[in-house]
């Protein structure tokens, strides 16, 4: 079954690198840099990492490549097999928001007050 191509709004909403994600890729080069840009975005949407390059939408790879200034073709040389658990955990942790302070409204709700 063919999938619908991603439009610009979807790319911006789901595949734009945020500041923390930009920091994650800053020390990487080539295929690793691009992989560390697009893998967390895929994880955020699907709750898992892609098994190979074909699971990533081409438009998303191109969009990510422009953001990290790496040719999209570099992802062809990404080492999908040896993406170790440590790297996967680091990528997953980058997609999880940090702890937040409970708001006053949270305290009122817990106390059963409006």
ChimeraX attribute file (.defattr): number of C-alpha atoms within 10 A of each C-alpha:
attribute: neighborCount
match mode: 1-to-1
recipient: residues
	/A:1	3
	/A:2	4
	/A:3	6
	/A:4	7
	/A:5	11
	/A:6	13
	/A:7	10
	/A:8	13
	/A:9	9
	/A:10	12
	/A:11	16
	/A:12	13
	/A:13	9
	/A:14	14
	/A:15	24
	/A:16	18
	/A:17	21
	/A:18	10
	/A:19	8
	/A:20	11
	/A:21	18
	/A:22	16
	/A:23	12
	/A:24	17
	/A:25	17
	/A:26	13
	/A:27	9
	/A:28	15
	/A:29	15
	/A:30	18
	/A:31	20
	/A:32	17
	/A:33	23
	/A:34	27
	/A:35	24
	/A:36	24
	/A:37	27
	/A:38	26
	/A:39	20
	/A:40	26
	/A:41	23
	/A:42	20
	/A:43	16
	/A:44	16
	/A:45	11
	/A:46	10
	/A:47	11
	/A:48	13
	/A:49	19
	/A:50	16
	/A:51	10
	/A:52	13
	/A:53	15
	/A:54	9
	/A:55	10
	/A:56	15
	/A:57	16
	/A:58	14
	/A:59	16
	/A:60	24
	/A:61	23
	/A:62	17
	/A:63	20
	/A:64	25
	/A:65	23
	/A:66	13
	/A:67	15
	/A:68	20
	/A:69	13
	/A:70	18
	/A:71	15
	/A:72	21
	/A:73	14
	/A:74	16
	/A:75	21
	/A:76	12
	/A:77	11
	/A:78	18
	/A:79	13
	/A:80	14
	/A:81	8
	/A:82	8
	/A:83	10
	/A:84	10
	/A:85	9
	/A:86	9
	/A:87	12
	/A:88	17
	/A:89	11
	/A:90	13
	/A:91	22
	/A:92	18
	/A:93	12
	/A:94	18
	/A:95	17
	/A:96	10
	/A:97	7
	/A:98	8
	/A:99	6
	/A:100	6
	/A:101	7
	/A:102	8
	/A:103	9
	/A:104	9
	/A:105	11
	/A:106	13
	/A:107	12
	/A:108	11
	/A:109	11
	/A:110	10
	/A:111	9
	/A:112	8
	/A:113	9
	/A:114	9
